[in-house]
Amino acid sequence: MLAGQVEPLSPRAKEIVAAARELLEEEGPDALSMRRVADRLGIRAPSIYKHLPDKRALENAIVSDVFEEIAETFEAAAAGDDPLAGIAAAYRRFAHEHPHLFRLMTERPLDRDRLSPGAEERAAAPVLRATGDPDSARAAWAFAHGMTILELNGRFPPDADLDAAWRRGLDAFRPA
């Protein structure tokens, strides 16, 4: 294995990641500790370190898994008549259905060298195809993320027509 490459997870490490994800989804980021994950699995916390070196590795494994899931979701959403709108709707829906995972993935720097190889690129590829170029893809993602996080944080007025705002914003990113 080359320096900076991530080794595939063992079956036991995958169980640990799945338990951690469940805990995060059910109780939020404050509940995500090695001790809580171990309790959920019925093992001692030091046992986890045989499979994942630290909490950050655990979080990065969760992020890698979610990138793979989002990639599949985006690929399916992009197959419709309006790929960009489909992807944006899938992104928004994911954030509302999984707010703790969404925040884990987006609220801090991404440890790209500690993610599963290709996971981030695969998730980004449908957005790139839908917008036509990397700069437009980044701008569309920034728009979608900004709208989504503001919505999750209750920052829009109660009478705001968010669906109209989404439509107007996405129109700016459609290929000419």
C-alpha positions in Angstrom: 0.0 0.0 0.0 1.4 3.4 -1.0 1.7 6.3 1.5 -1.6 8.2 1.7 -3.6 5.3 0.4 -6.5 3.9 2.5 -6.6 0.2 3.1 -9.9 -1.5 2.5 -11.9 -2.1 5.7 -12.0 -5.5 7.3 -15.5 -7.1 7.8 -15.2 -6.2 11.6 -14.2 -2.6 10.8 -17.3 -2.4 8.5 -19.5 -3.5 11.5 -17.9 -0.8 13.6 -18.5 1.8 11.0 -22.2 0.7 10.6 -22.7 0.8 14.4 -21.1 4.3 14.5 -23.3 5.5 11.7 -26.4 4.3 13.4 -25.4 5.9 16.7 -24.7 9.2 14.8 -28.0 9.1 13.0 -30.0 8.3 16.1 -28.3 10.6 18.7 -26.2 13.1 16.9 -22.4 13.9 16.9 -22.1 14.2 20.6 -23.0 10.6 21.0 -20.3 9.4 18.5 -17.5 8.2 20.7 -15.4 5.1 20.6 -16.8 4.0 24.0 -20.4 4.4 22.8 -19.7 2.6 19.6 -18.1 -0.3 21.6 -21.0 -0.4 24.0 -23.4 -0.7 21.0 -21.4 -3.6 19.7 -20.9 -5.3 23.1 -17.1 -5.0 23.0 -14.5 -2.9 24.9 -13.5 0.4 23.3 -9.8 -0.6 23.0 -10.9 -3.4 20.6 -12.0 -0.8 18.1 -8.5 0.5 17.7 -7.4 -2.9 16.3 -9.5 -2.0 13.3 -9.5 1.8 13.1 -6.7 3.8 14.5 -8.7 6.7 15.9 -12.1 8.5 15.9 -11.1 10.5 12.8 -10.5 7.3 10.9 -13.9 6.1 12.0 -15.5 9.4 10.8 -13.7 9.2 7.5 -14.9 5.7 6.9 -18.5 6.9 7.5 -17.9 9.8 5.1 -16.5 7.4 2.5 -19.5 5.1 2.8 -21.9 8.0 2.4 -20.0 9.3 -0.6 -20.6 6.0 -2.3 -24.3 6.0 -1.4 -24.7 9.6 -2.6 -22.9 8.7 -5.8 -25.5 6.0 -6.5 -28.3 8.4 -5.6 -27.0 11.2 -7.8 -26.4 8.8 -10.7 -30.0 7.6 -10.5 -31.3 11.2 -10.0 -29.3 12.4 -13.0 -31.0 9.9 -15.3 -34.2 11.9 -15.4 -35.3 14.7 -17.8 -33.6 17.4 -15.6 -30.4 16.0 -14.2 -29.5 19.1 -12.3 -32.8 19.4 -10.6 -32.8 15.7 -9.8 -29.4 15.8 -8.2 -30.3 19.0 -6.2 -33.5 17.4 -4.9 -31.6 14.3 -3.9 -29.0 16.4 -2.1 -31.7 18.4 -0.3 -33.6 15.2 0.6 -30.5 13.5 1.9 -29.7 16.4 4.2 -33.2 16.5 5.6 -33.3 12.7 6.1 -29.8 12.5 7.6 -28.9 15.8 9.1 -26.2 14.5 11.3 -24.5 12.6 8.5 -24.8 15.7 6.3 -23.1 17.9 8.9 -20.3 15.3 9.4 -19.6 15.4 5.7 -19.8 19.1 5.2 -18.9 21.1 8.2 -15.1 20.7 8.4 -12.2 20.1 6.1 -12.3 16.9 4.1 -9.5 14.4 4.8 -9.3 13.4 1.1 -6.2 11.3 1.6 -8.0 9.2 4.3 -11.1 8.5 2.2 -11.8 5.5 0.1 -10.1 6.1 -3.3 -12.5 7.6 -5.9 -15.5 8.0 -3.5 -15.6 11.8 -3.6 -14.9 11.9 -7.4 -17.7 9.4 -8.1 -20.2 11.5 -6.1 -19.1 14.7 -7.9 -19.2 13.2 -11.4 -23.0 13.5 -12.0 -22.9 17.1 -10.9 -20.1 17.8 -13.3 -22.0 16.1 -16.2 -25.1 18.0 -15.4 -23.4 21.4 -15.3 -20.8 20.9 -18.0 -17.6 22.1 -16.4 -15.8 22.0 -13.0 -16.3 25.6 -12.1 -20.1 25.4 -12.7 -20.2 22.2 -10.8 -18.5 23.8 -7.8 -20.8 26.8 -7.9 -23.9 24.6 -8.2 -22.8 22.5 -5.2 -22.1 25.7 -3.2 -25.5 27.0 -4.0 -27.2 23.7 -3.1 -25.2 23.4 0.1 -25.9 27.0 1.1 -29.6 26.6 0.5 -29.7 23.3 2.3 -27.7 24.3 5.4 -29.7 27.5 5.8 -32.9 25.5 5.5 -31.7 22.9 8.1 -30.8 25.8 10.4 -34.2 27.4 10.1 -32.7 30.6 8.7 -35.4 31.4 6.1 -38.6 33.3 7.0 -41.6 31.1 7.4 -43.3 32.4 4.3 -40.3 31.9 2.0 -41.0 29.9 -1.1 -37.9 27.7 -1.0 -38.9 25.6 -3.9 -39.1 28.8 -6.1 -35.7 29.9 -4.7 -34.2 26.4 -5.6 -35.7 26.6 -9.2 -34.3 30.1 -9.7 -30.9 29.2 -8.3 -30.6 26.1 -10.4 -31.5 27.9 -13.6 -28.3 29.9 -13.1 -26.2 26.7 -13.4 -27.8 25.0 -16.4 -25.5 24.7 -19.4 -26.3 27.3 -22.0 
